[in-house]
Amino acid sequence: MSVDKILTDGIVFKKAKQEAFKGEKKIKFSDFLKGTHGSDSAKKKAEYKYKKALKNQRKKKG
């Protein structure tokens, strides 16, 4: 960059790319519905798995 261009246009600082958290993934309910056949039974089982995952995540943090 030339000094003249910096003086006229200024410097634009871009936000740095954030690295993906290793091992820290936000748990979503839709992750547990993948591969299910969409019945109410499958949704209920996915709900139980989701709640268990949330509970385990809270245990690891504190």
All heavy atoms as TSV, in Angstrom:
chain	resi	resn	atom	element	x	y	z
A	1	MET	N	N	0.836	-1.183	0.000
A	1	MET	CA	C	0.000	0.000	0.000
A	1	MET	C	C	0.878	1.243	0.000
A	1	MET	O	O	1.828	1.350	0.770
A	1	MET	CB	C	-0.907	0.029	1.224
A	1	MET	CG	C	-1.901	-1.089	1.325
A	1	MET	SD	S	-3.077	-0.806	2.630
A	1	MET	CE	C	-4.406	-0.127	1.698
A	2	SER	N	N	0.484	2.159	-0.833
A	2	SER	CA	C	1.248	3.398	-0.880
A	2	SER	C	C	0.719	4.374	0.174
A	2	SER	O	O	-0.429	4.291	0.596
A	2	SER	CB	C	1.162	4.023	-2.270
A	2	SER	OG	O	-0.150	4.458	-2.515
A	3	VAL	N	N	1.556	5.275	0.551
A	3	VAL	CA	C	1.215	6.249	1.584
A	3	VAL	C	C	0.096	7.172	1.094
A	3	VAL	O	O	-0.811	7.528	1.851
A	3	VAL	CB	C	2.461	7.063	1.988
A	3	VAL	CG1	C	2.108	8.141	2.994
A	3	VAL	CG2	C	3.524	6.147	2.542
A	4	ASP	N	N	0.137	7.543	-0.182
A	4	ASP	CA	C	-0.901	8.438	-0.731
A	4	ASP	C	C	-2.276	7.784	-0.666
A	4	ASP	O	O	-3.260	8.432	-0.325
A	4	ASP	CB	C	-0.579	8.808	-2.187
A	4	ASP	CG	C	0.706	9.620	-2.281
A	4	ASP	OD1	O	0.981	10.379	-1.327
A	4	ASP	OD2	O	1.412	9.487	-3.295
A	5	LYS	N	N	-2.339	6.517	-1.006
A	5	LYS	CA	C	-3.620	5.818	-0.988
A	5	LYS	C	C	-4.146	5.693	0.442
A	5	LYS	O	O	-5.342	5.829	0.693
A	5	LYS	CB	C	-3.481	4.424	-1.609
A	5	LYS	CG	C	-4.796	3.719	-1.755
A	5	LYS	CD	C	-4.646	2.412	-2.484
A	5	LYS	CE	C	-6.015	1.752	-2.593
A	5	LYS	NZ	N	-5.944	0.440	-3.203
A	6	ILE	N	N	-3.250	5.458	1.366
A	6	ILE	CA	C	-3.641	5.357	2.774
A	6	ILE	C	C	-4.179	6.688	3.270
A	6	ILE	O	O	-5.183	6.751	3.978
A	6	ILE	CB	C	-2.455	4.887	3.643
A	6	ILE	CG1	C	-2.089	3.449	3.301
A	6	ILE	CG2	C	-2.773	5.001	5.122
A	6	ILE	CD1	C	-0.843	2.951	3.960
A	7	LEU	N	N	-3.543	7.777	2.898
A	7	LEU	CA	C	-3.989	9.101	3.334
A	7	LEU	C	C	-5.348	9.476	2.747
A	7	LEU	O	O	-6.161	10.119	3.409
A	7	LEU	CB	C	-2.952	10.157	2.975
A	7	LEU	CG	C	-1.633	10.075	3.746
A	7	LEU	CD1	C	-0.642	11.097	3.214
A	7	LEU	CD2	C	-1.873	10.298	5.228
A	8	THR	N	N	-5.604	9.073	1.506
A	8	THR	CA	C	-6.873	9.447	0.878
A	8	THR	C	C	-8.008	8.499	1.256
A	8	THR	O	O	-9.115	8.940	1.555
A	8	THR	CB	C	-6.735	9.485	-0.659
A	8	THR	OG1	O	-6.273	8.219	-1.118
A	8	THR	CG2	C	-5.791	10.586	-1.085
A	9	ASP	N	N	-7.753	7.213	1.212
A	9	ASP	CA	C	-8.808	6.226	1.463
A	9	ASP	C	C	-8.854	5.759	2.904
A	9	ASP	O	O	-9.896	5.348	3.392
A	9	ASP	CB	C	-8.624	4.998	0.564
A	9	ASP	CG	C	-8.752	5.357	-0.907
A	9	ASP	OD1	O	-9.410	6.381	-1.206
A	9	ASP	OD2	O	-8.206	4.620	-1.737
A	10	GLY	N	N	-7.764	5.791	3.576
A	10	GLY	CA	C	-7.696	5.279	4.934
A	10	GLY	C	C	-7.393	3.787	4.931
A	10	GLY	O	O	-7.269	3.159	3.889
A	11	ILE	N	N	-7.264	3.260	6.097
A	11	ILE	CA	C	-6.969	1.838	6.242
A	11	ILE	C	C	-8.227	1.150	6.755
A	11	ILE	O	O	-8.855	1.605	7.718
A	11	ILE	CB	C	-5.810	1.598	7.230
A	11	ILE	CG1	C	-4.535	2.270	6.730
A	11	ILE	CG2	C	-5.579	0.108	7.427
A	11	ILE	CD1	C	-3.387	2.192	7.709
A	12	VAL	N	N	-8.588	0.052	6.105
A	12	VAL	CA	C	-9.762	-0.714	6.519
A	12	VAL	C	C	-9.270	-1.973	7.220
A	12	VAL	O	O	-8.555	-2.787	6.629
A	12	VAL	CB	C	-10.646	-1.084	5.303
A	12	VAL	CG1	C	-11.809	-1.928	5.756
A	12	VAL	CG2	C	-11.107	0.159	4.598
A	13	PHE	N	N	-9.627	-2.082	8.476
A	13	PHE	CA	C	-9.255	-3.267	9.234
A	13	PHE	C	C	-10.425	-4.236	9.208
A	13	PHE	O	O	-11.548	-3.873	9.559
A	13	PHE	CB	C	-8.922	-2.907	10.691
A	13	PHE	CG	C	-7.684	-2.066	10.809
A	13	PHE	CD1	C	-7.778	-0.686	10.915
A	13	PHE	CD2	C	-6.439	-2.650	10.797
A	13	PHE	CE1	C	-6.650	0.090	11.021
A	13	PHE	CE2	C	-5.291	-1.875	10.904
A	13	PHE	CZ	C	-5.403	-0.501	11.013
A	14	LYS	N	N	-10.163	-5.451	8.776
A	14	LYS	CA	C	-11.220	-6.455	8.715
A	14	LYS	C	C	-11.160	-7.340	9.943
A	14	LYS	O	O	-10.087	-7.540	10.528
A	14	LYS	CB	C	-11.070	-7.312	7.455
A	14	LYS	CG	C	-11.271	-6.514	6.184
A	14	LYS	CD	C	-11.184	-7.392	4.982
A	14	LYS	CE	C	-11.400	-6.575	3.715
A	14	LYS	NZ	N	-11.292	-7.395	2.522
A	15	LYS	N	N	-12.306	-7.850	10.295
A	15	LYS	CA	C	-12.394	-8.739	11.439
A	15	LYS	C	C	-11.659	-10.046	11.119
A	15	LYS	O	O	-11.846	-10.617	10.044
A	15	LYS	CB	C	-13.861	-9.028	11.747
A	15	LYS	CG	C	-14.101	-9.671	13.065
A	15	LYS	CD	C	-15.594	-9.745	13.319
A	15	LYS	CE	C	-15.864	-10.251	14.704
A	15	LYS	NZ	N	-17.297	-10.315	14.969
A	16	ALA	N	N	-10.842	-10.491	12.031
A	16	ALA	CA	C	-10.086	-11.717	11.818
A	16	ALA	C	C	-11.016	-12.914	11.844
A	16	ALA	O	O	-12.028	-12.927	12.537
A	16	ALA	CB	C	-9.013	-11.866	12.890
A	17	LYS	N	N	-10.673	-13.926	11.080
A	17	LYS	CA	C	-11.470	-15.143	11.091
A	17	LYS	C	C	-11.258	-15.845	12.416
A	17	LYS	O	O	-10.130	-16.025	12.874
A	17	LYS	CB	C	-11.036	-16.085	9.962
A	17	LYS	CG	C	-11.342	-15.557	8.586
A	17	LYS	CD	C	-10.921	-16.551	7.544
A	17	LYS	CE	C	-11.174	-16.019	6.149
A	17	LYS	NZ	N	-10.713	-16.963	5.127
A	18	GLN	N	N	-12.372	-16.226	13.018
A	18	GLN	CA	C	-12.269	-16.930	14.286
A	18	GLN	C	C	-12.085	-18.408	14.020
A	18	GLN	O	O	-12.759	-18.982	13.161
A	18	GLN	CB	C	-13.514	-16.696	15.127
A	18	GLN	CG	C	-13.650	-15.266	15.582
A	18	GLN	CD	C	-14.845	-15.098	16.487
A	18	GLN	OE1	O	-15.576	-16.022	16.754
A	18	GLN	NE2	N	-15.040	-13.882	16.970
A	19	GLU	N	N	-11.181	-18.993	14.738
A	19	GLU	CA	C	-10.943	-20.415	14.576
A	19	GLU	C	C	-12.092	-21.192	15.193
A	19	GLU	O	O	-12.692	-20.767	16.174
A	19	GLU	CB	C	-9.634	-20.820	15.255
A	19	GLU	CG	C	-8.418	-20.177	14.623
A	19	GLU	CD	C	-7.144	-20.595	15.312
A	19	GLU	OE1	O	-7.154	-21.643	15.980
A	19	GLU	OE2	O	-6.166	-19.869	15.189
A	20	ALA	N	N	-12.373	-22.309	14.604
A	20	ALA	CA	C	-13.443	-23.155	15.133
A	20	ALA	C	C	-13.029	-23.674	16.501
A	20	ALA	O	O	-11.871	-24.024	16.733
A	20	ALA	CB	C	-13.710	-24.310	14.190
A	21	PHE	N	N	-13.985	-23.678	17.406
A	21	PHE	CA	C	-13.692	-24.178	18.737
A	21	PHE	C	C	-13.470	-25.681	18.654
A	21	PHE	O	O	-14.307	-26.410	18.120
A	21	PHE	CB	C	-14.856	-23.881	19.694
A	21	PHE	CG	C	-15.061	-22.419	19.925
A	21	PHE	CD1	C	-16.132	-21.752	19.375
A	21	PHE	CD2	C	-14.167	-21.707	20.696
A	21	PHE	CE1	C	-16.324	-20.405	19.586
A	21	PHE	CE2	C	-14.338	-20.357	20.919
A	21	PHE	CZ	C	-15.421	-19.705	20.366
A	22	LYS	N	N	-12.383	-26.123	19.175
A	22	LYS	CA	C	-12.087	-27.554	19.128
A	22	LYS	C	C	-12.773	-28.229	20.303
A	22	LYS	O	O	-12.499	-27.936	21.452
A	22	LYS	CB	C	-10.585	-27.781	19.170
A	22	LYS	CG	C	-9.900	-27.221	17.943
A	22	LYS	CD	C	-8.411	-27.379	18.002
A	22	LYS	CE	C	-7.805	-26.729	16.770
A	22	LYS	NZ	N	-6.384	-26.667	16.818
A	23	GLY	N	N	-13.685	-29.116	19.980
A	23	GLY	CA	C	-14.406	-29.830	21.024
A	23	GLY	C	C	-15.568	-29.047	21.601
A	23	GLY	O	O	-16.357	-29.583	22.341
A	24	GLU	N	N	-15.691	-27.793	21.254
A	24	GLU	CA	C	-16.766	-26.951	21.769
A	24	GLU	C	C	-17.727	-26.667	20.626
A	24	GLU	O	O	-17.537	-25.759	19.839
A	24	GLU	CB	C	-16.209	-25.636	22.305
A	24	GLU	CG	C	-15.328	-25.787	23.504
A	24	GLU	CD	C	-16.110	-25.651	24.796
A	24	GLU	OE1	O	-17.203	-25.085	24.772
A	24	GLU	OE2	O	-15.602	-26.123	25.811
A	25	LYS	N	N	-18.757	-27.452	20.515
A	25	LYS	CA	C	-19.752	-27.253	19.482
A	25	LYS	C	C	-21.088	-26.989	20.146
A	25	LYS	O	O	-21.442	-27.654	21.105
A	25	LYS	CB	C	-19.854	-28.498	18.604
A	25	LYS	CG	C	-20.824	-28.351	17.472
A	25	LYS	CD	C	-20.967	-29.632	16.700
A	25	LYS	CE	C	-22.074	-29.484	15.689
A	25	LYS	NZ	N	-22.621	-30.733	15.269
A	26	LYS	N	N	-21.779	-26.002	19.656
A	26	LYS	CA	C	-23.082	-25.703	20.206
A	26	LYS	C	C	-24.038	-26.835	19.834
A	26	LYS	O	O	-24.125	-27.232	18.671
A	26	LYS	CB	C	-23.590	-24.379	19.651
A	26	LYS	CG	C	-24.843	-23.899	20.324
A	26	LYS	CD	C	-25.195	-22.505	19.888
A	26	LYS	CE	C	-26.413	-22.025	20.634
A	26	LYS	NZ	N	-26.811	-20.690	20.253
A	27	ILE	N	N	-24.726	-27.346	20.812
A	27	ILE	CA	C	-25.610	-28.475	20.601
A	27	ILE	C	C	-26.954	-27.972	20.092
A	27	ILE	O	O	-27.548	-27.072	20.676
A	27	ILE	CB	C	-25.800	-29.271	21.901
A	27	ILE	CG1	C	-24.465	-29.851	22.352
A	27	ILE	CG2	C	-26.815	-30.372	21.718
A	27	ILE	CD1	C	-24.520	-30.520	23.695
A	28	LYS	N	N	-27.394	-28.536	18.970
A	28	LYS	CA	C	-28.685	-28.174	18.408
A	28	LYS	C	C	-29.573	-29.410	18.380
A	28	LYS	O	O	-29.103	-30.527	18.170
A	28	LYS	CB	C	-28.521	-27.641	16.982
A	28	LYS	CG	C	-27.775	-26.323	16.913
A	28	LYS	CD	C	-27.710	-25.811	15.507
A	28	LYS	CE	C	-26.524	-26.439	14.817
A	28	LYS	NZ	N	-26.300	-26.017	13.473
A	29	PHE	N	N	-30.854	-29.190	18.575
A	29	PHE	CA	C	-31.799	-30.302	18.574
A	29	PHE	C	C	-31.835	-30.987	17.215
A	29	PHE	O	O	-31.970	-32.202	17.123
A	29	PHE	CB	C	-33.194	-29.806	18.949
A	29	PHE	CG	C	-34.222	-30.898	19.023
A	29	PHE	CD1	C	-34.173	-31.854	20.017
A	29	PHE	CD2	C	-35.228	-30.973	18.084
A	29	PHE	CE1	C	-35.109	-32.859	20.086
A	29	PHE	CE2	C	-36.178	-31.965	18.152
A	29	PHE	CZ	C	-36.113	-32.915	19.154
A	30	SER	N	N	-31.668	-30.229	16.143
A	30	SER	CA	C	-31.750	-30.801	14.796
A	30	SER	C	C	-30.639	-31.822	14.543
A	30	SER	O	O	-30.789	-32.697	13.696
A	30	SER	CB	C	-31.694	-29.700	13.745
A	30	SER	OG	O	-30.479	-28.995	13.823
A	31	ASP	N	N	-29.529	-31.714	15.280
A	31	ASP	CA	C	-28.445	-32.685	15.119
A	31	ASP	C	C	-28.897	-34.082	15.509
A	31	ASP	O	O	-28.421	-35.073	14.955
A	31	ASP	CB	C	-27.240	-32.303	15.984
A	31	ASP	CG	C	-26.550	-31.045	15.491
A	31	ASP	OD1	O	-26.775	-30.669	14.321
A	31	ASP	OD2	O	-25.807	-30.439	16.276
A	32	PHE	N	N	-29.816	-34.175	16.438
A	32	PHE	CA	C	-30.256	-35.473	16.917
A	32	PHE	C	C	-31.396	-36.043	16.076
A	32	PHE	O	O	-31.756	-37.191	16.217
A	32	PHE	CB	C	-30.668	-35.386	18.387
A	32	PHE	CG	C	-29.501	-35.062	19.274
A	32	PHE	CD1	C	-29.267	-33.766	19.688
A	32	PHE	CD2	C	-28.604	-36.041	19.648
A	32	PHE	CE1	C	-28.184	-33.463	20.486
A	32	PHE	CE2	C	-27.519	-35.745	20.446
A	32	PHE	CZ	C	-27.303	-34.453	20.855
A	33	LEU	N	N	-31.979	-35.232	15.208
A	33	LEU	CA	C	-33.051	-35.715	14.342
A	33	LEU	C	C	-32.532	-36.270	13.023
A	33	LEU	O	O	-33.285	-36.820	12.254
A	33	LEU	CB	C	-34.044	-34.584	14.045
A	33	LEU	CG	C	-34.986	-34.232	15.173
A	33	LEU	CD1	C	-35.801	-33.009	14.799
A	33	LEU	CD2	C	-35.910	-35.382	15.494
A	34	LYS	N	N	-31.259	-36.126	12.746
A	34	LYS	CA	C	-30.705	-36.601	11.493
A	34	LYS	C	C	-30.808	-38.129	11.428
A	34	LYS	O	O	-30.496	-38.821	12.376
A	34	LYS	CB	C	-29.233	-36.198	11.359
A	34	LYS	CG	C	-28.995	-34.720	11.501
A	34	LYS	CD	C	-29.010	-34.038	10.184
A	34	LYS	CE	C	-28.462	-32.657	10.245
A	34	LYS	NZ	N	-29.295	-31.593	10.433
A	35	GLY	N	N	-31.242	-38.631	10.303
A	35	GLY	CA	C	-31.313	-40.070	10.101
A	35	GLY	C	C	-32.554	-40.718	10.683
A	35	GLY	O	O	-32.719	-41.922	10.594
A	36	THR	N	N	-33.443	-39.934	11.284
A	36	THR	CA	C	-34.651	-40.514	11.847
A	36	THR	C	C	-35.739	-40.515	10.780
A	36	THR	O	O	-35.659	-39.816	9.777
A	36	THR	CB	C	-35.143	-39.732	13.075
A	36	THR	OG1	O	-35.410	-38.394	12.667
A	36	THR	CG2	C	-34.105	-39.734	14.171
A	37	HIS	N	N	-36.772	-41.277	11.010
A	37	HIS	CA	C	-37.833	-41.409	10.017
A	37	HIS	C	C	-38.966	-40.424	10.241
A	37	HIS	O	O	-39.973	-40.458	9.542
A	37	HIS	CB	C	-38.377	-42.840	9.983
A	37	HIS	CG	C	-38.558	-43.436	11.338
A	37	HIS	ND1	N	-39.636	-43.174	12.123
A	37	HIS	CD2	C	-37.766	-44.271	12.055
A	37	HIS	CE1	C	-39.511	-43.832	13.261
A	37	HIS	NE2	N	-38.404	-44.498	13.253
A	38	GLY	N	N	-38.826	-39.539	11.210
A	38	GLY	CA	C	-39.789	-38.463	11.377
A	38	GLY	C	C	-41.026	-38.808	12.184
A	38	GLY	O	O	-41.935	-38.001	12.297
A	39	SER	N	N	-41.069	-39.998	12.732
A	39	SER	CA	C	-42.238	-40.346	13.540
A	39	SER	C	C	-42.154	-39.650	14.891
A	39	SER	O	O	-41.108	-39.141	15.289
A	39	SER	CB	C	-42.312	-41.859	13.739
A	39	SER	OG	O	-41.268	-42.287	14.595
A	40	ASP	N	N	-43.265	-39.648	15.605
A	40	ASP	CA	C	-43.272	-39.027	16.930
A	40	ASP	C	C	-42.337	-39.757	17.883
A	40	ASP	O	O	-41.709	-39.145	18.741
A	40	ASP	CB	C	-44.684	-38.999	17.503
A	40	ASP	CG	C	-45.557	-37.971	16.790
A	40	ASP	OD1	O	-44.992	-37.020	16.211
A	40	ASP	OD2	O	-46.790	-38.111	16.821
A	41	SER	N	N	-42.248	-41.064	17.723
A	41	SER	CA	C	-41.355	-41.849	18.574
A	41	SER	C	C	-39.897	-41.442	18.355
A	41	SER	O	O	-39.134	-41.282	19.309
A	41	SER	CB	C	-41.526	-43.338	18.259
A	41	SER	OG	O	-40.579	-44.103	18.954
A	42	ALA	N	N	-39.520	-41.274	17.099
A	42	ALA	CA	C	-38.146	-40.877	16.782
A	42	ALA	C	C	-37.855	-39.476	17.311
A	42	ALA	O	O	-36.757	-39.206	17.810
A	42	ALA	CB	C	-37.923	-40.933	15.280
A	43	LYS	N	N	-38.829	-38.581	17.213
A	43	LYS	CA	C	-38.640	-37.219	17.721
A	43	LYS	C	C	-38.487	-37.216	19.235
A	43	LYS	O	O	-37.699	-36.467	19.796
A	43	LYS	CB	C	-39.819	-36.336	17.317
A	43	LYS	CG	C	-39.843	-36.022	15.843
A	43	LYS	CD	C	-41.055	-35.212	15.476
A	43	LYS	CE	C	-41.137	-34.978	13.979
A	43	LYS	NZ	N	-42.365	-34.298	13.583
A	44	LYS	N	N	-39.253	-38.070	19.917
A	44	LYS	CA	C	-39.174	-38.149	21.375
A	44	LYS	C	C	-37.811	-38.683	21.802
A	44	LYS	O	O	-37.192	-38.182	22.744
A	44	LYS	CB	C	-40.303	-39.052	21.905
A	44	LYS	CG	C	-40.620	-38.827	23.333
A	44	LYS	CD	C	-41.221	-37.455	23.528
A	44	LYS	CE	C	-41.715	-37.282	24.929
A	44	LYS	NZ	N	-42.154	-35.924	25.187
A	45	LYS	N	N	-37.320	-39.705	21.103
A	45	LYS	CA	C	-35.989	-40.252	21.409
A	45	LYS	C	C	-34.907	-39.199	21.170
A	45	LYS	O	O	-33.952	-39.089	21.944
A	45	LYS	CB	C	-35.715	-41.486	20.559
A	45	LYS	CG	C	-36.478	-42.702	20.998
A	45	LYS	CD	C	-36.153	-43.886	20.110
A	45	LYS	CE	C	-36.989	-45.091	20.504
A	45	LYS	NZ	N	-36.715	-46.246	19.633
A	46	ALA	N	N	-35.060	-38.426	20.098
A	46	ALA	CA	C	-34.096	-37.361	19.813
A	46	ALA	C	C	-34.139	-36.302	20.904
A	46	ALA	O	O	-33.104	-35.748	21.287
A	46	ALA	CB	C	-34.400	-36.733	18.458
A	47	GLU	N	N	-35.323	-36.032	21.431
A	47	GLU	CA	C	-35.457	-35.058	22.513
A	47	GLU	C	C	-34.710	-35.531	23.758
A	47	GLU	O	O	-34.026	-34.759	24.420
A	47	GLU	CB	C	-36.934	-34.846	22.837
A	47	GLU	CG	C	-37.184	-33.832	23.923
A	47	GLU	CD	C	-38.661	-33.703	24.271
A	47	GLU	OE1	O	-39.508	-34.096	23.450
A	47	GLU	OE2	O	-38.950	-33.224	25.378
A	48	TYR	N	N	-34.842	-36.818	24.092
A	48	TYR	CA	C	-34.133	-37.366	25.256
A	48	TYR	C	C	-32.623	-37.278	25.067
A	48	TYR	O	O	-31.885	-36.923	25.986
A	48	TYR	CB	C	-34.536	-38.823	25.510
A	48	TYR	CG	C	-35.963	-39.000	25.951
A	48	TYR	CD1	C	-36.728	-40.069	25.497
A	48	TYR	CD2	C	-36.575	-38.115	26.826
A	48	TYR	CE1	C	-38.042	-40.246	25.905
A	48	TYR	CE2	C	-37.884	-38.274	27.235
A	48	TYR	CZ	C	-38.612	-39.339	26.774
A	48	TYR	OH	O	-39.906	-39.510	27.176
A	49	LYS	N	N	-32.154	-37.602	23.868
A	49	LYS	CA	C	-30.716	-37.531	23.591
A	49	LYS	C	C	-30.212	-36.091	23.688
A	49	LYS	O	O	-29.124	-35.838	24.189
A	49	LYS	CB	C	-30.422	-38.078	22.193
A	49	LYS	CG	C	-30.575	-39.570	22.085
A	49	LYS	CD	C	-30.285	-40.020	20.668
A	49	LYS	CE	C	-30.500	-41.497	20.493
A	49	LYS	NZ	N	-30.236	-41.935	19.119
A	50	TYR	N	N	-31.025	-35.154	23.211
A	50	TYR	CA	C	-30.668	-33.743	23.253
A	50	TYR	C	C	-30.546	-33.255	24.691
A	50	TYR	O	O	-29.584	-32.600	25.064
A	50	TYR	CB	C	-31.726	-32.945	22.491
A	50	TYR	CG	C	-31.572	-31.446	22.581
A	50	TYR	CD1	C	-30.512	-30.796	21.972
A	50	TYR	CD2	C	-32.512	-30.673	23.245
A	50	TYR	CE1	C	-30.382	-29.424	22.044
A	50	TYR	CE2	C	-32.392	-29.301	23.314
A	50	TYR	CZ	C	-31.323	-28.686	22.709
A	50	TYR	OH	O	-31.197	-27.331	22.785
A	51	LYS	N	N	-31.521	-33.604	25.519
A	51	LYS	CA	C	-31.489	-33.189	26.923
A	51	LYS	C	C	-30.296	-33.793	27.652
A	51	LYS	O	O	-29.651	-33.145	28.476
A	51	LYS	CB	C	-32.787	-33.580	27.622
A	51	LYS	CG	C	-33.954	-32.715	27.222
A	51	LYS	CD	C	-35.211	-33.096	27.966
A	51	LYS	CE	C	-36.377	-32.218	27.573
A	51	LYS	NZ	N	-37.593	-32.588	28.298
A	52	LYS	N	N	-29.986	-35.042	27.334
A	52	LYS	CA	C	-28.834	-35.708	27.953
A	52	LYS	C	C	-27.540	-35.011	27.536
A	52	LYS	O	O	-26.642	-34.798	28.355
A	52	LYS	CB	C	-28.805	-37.177	27.539
A	52	LYS	CG	C	-27.729	-37.973	28.201
A	52	LYS	CD	C	-27.810	-39.435	27.796
A	52	LYS	CE	C	-26.723	-40.241	28.461
A	52	LYS	NZ	N	-26.749	-41.639	28.057
A	53	ALA	N	N	-27.435	-34.644	26.270
A	53	ALA	CA	C	-26.242	-33.956	25.786
A	53	ALA	C	C	-26.082	-32.599	26.450
A	53	ALA	O	O	-24.969	-32.194	26.799
A	53	ALA	CB	C	-26.310	-33.806	24.270
A	54	LEU	N	N	-27.186	-31.871	26.637
A	54	LEU	CA	C	-27.112	-30.579	27.322
A	54	LEU	C	C	-26.644	-30.745	28.762
A	54	LEU	O	O	-25.837	-29.967	29.269
A	54	LEU	CB	C	-28.475	-29.887	27.309
A	54	LEU	CG	C	-28.912	-29.259	25.995
A	54	LEU	CD1	C	-30.316	-28.690	26.131
A	54	LEU	CD2	C	-27.954	-28.183	25.567
A	55	LYS	N	N	-27.168	-31.785	29.429
A	55	LYS	CA	C	-26.793	-32.028	30.815
A	55	LYS	C	C	-25.309	-32.374	30.911
A	55	LYS	O	O	-24.598	-31.876	31.785
A	55	LYS	CB	C	-27.649	-33.159	31.390
A	55	LYS	CG	C	-27.460	-33.369	32.878
A	55	LYS	CD	C	-28.536	-34.223	33.515
A	55	LYS	CE	C	-28.672	-35.571	32.888
A	55	LYS	NZ	N	-29.529	-36.483	33.652
A	56	ASN	N	N	-24.821	-33.195	29.991
A	56	ASN	CA	C	-23.408	-33.568	29.998
A	56	ASN	C	C	-22.525	-32.370	29.685
A	56	ASN	O	O	-21.418	-32.252	30.227
A	56	ASN	CB	C	-23.146	-34.690	28.990
A	56	ASN	CG	C	-23.683	-36.016	29.470
A	56	ASN	OD1	O	-23.850	-36.223	30.674
A	56	ASN	ND2	N	-23.980	-36.903	28.543
A	57	GLN	N	N	-22.990	-31.484	28.823
A	57	GLN	CA	C	-22.215	-30.292	28.498
A	57	GLN	C	C	-22.091	-29.376	29.716
A	57	GLN	O	O	-21.030	-28.829	29.971
A	57	GLN	CB	C	-22.886	-29.544	27.343
A	57	GLN	CG	C	-22.069	-28.410	26.804
A	57	GLN	CD	C	-22.768	-27.684	25.682
A	57	GLN	OE1	O	-23.993	-27.561	25.686
A	57	GLN	NE2	N	-22.016	-27.204	24.719
A	58	ARG	N	N	-23.163	-29.252	30.481
A	58	ARG	CA	C	-23.112	-28.424	31.693
A	58	ARG	C	C	-22.192	-29.041	32.733
A	58	ARG	O	O	-21.504	-28.330	33.463
A	58	ARG	CB	C	-24.519	-28.265	32.276
A	58	ARG	CG	C	-25.273	-27.131	31.628
A	58	ARG	CD	C	-26.578	-26.858	32.318
A	58	ARG	NE	N	-27.640	-27.374	31.449
A	58	ARG	CZ	C	-28.592	-28.211	31.812
A	58	ARG	NH1	N	-28.693	-28.619	33.053
A	58	ARG	NH2	N	-29.482	-28.638	30.971
A	59	LYS	N	N	-22.152	-30.365	32.809
A	59	LYS	CA	C	-21.267	-31.042	33.764
A	59	LYS	C	C	-19.803	-30.755	33.441
A	59	LYS	O	O	-18.990	-30.524	34.322
A	59	LYS	CB	C	-21.476	-32.557	33.719
A	59	LYS	CG	C	-22.635	-33.057	34.519
A	59	LYS	CD	C	-22.658	-34.575	34.449
A	59	LYS	CE	C	-23.877	-35.165	35.094
A	59	LYS	NZ	N	-23.901	-36.631	34.947
A	60	LYS	N	N	-19.473	-30.778	32.159
A	60	LYS	CA	C	-18.073	-30.576	31.741
A	60	LYS	C	C	-17.612	-29.155	32.018
A	60	LYS	O	O	-16.447	-28.930	32.339
A	60	LYS	CB	C	-17.925	-30.891	30.253
A	60	LYS	CG	C	-18.007	-32.358	29.947
A	60	LYS	CD	C	-17.842	-32.614	28.459
A	60	LYS	CE	C	-17.976	-34.091	28.161
A	60	LYS	NZ	N	-17.887	-34.359	26.718
A	61	LYS	N	N	-18.510	-28.168	31.879
A	61	LYS	CA	C	-18.132	-26.775	32.103
A	61	LYS	C	C	-17.866	-26.464	33.560
A	61	LYS	O	O	-16.958	-25.751	33.911
A	61	LYS	CB	C	-19.218	-25.839	31.585
A	61	LYS	CG	C	-19.183	-25.635	30.105
A	61	LYS	CD	C	-20.161	-24.566	29.681
A	61	LYS	CE	C	-20.089	-24.330	28.187
A	61	LYS	NZ	N	-21.035	-23.304	27.766
A	62	GLY	N	N	-18.715	-26.984	34.432
A	62	GLY	CA	C	-18.611	-26.554	35.821
A	62	GLY	C	C	-18.403	-27.675	36.701
A	62	GLY	O	O	-17.883	-28.042	37.575
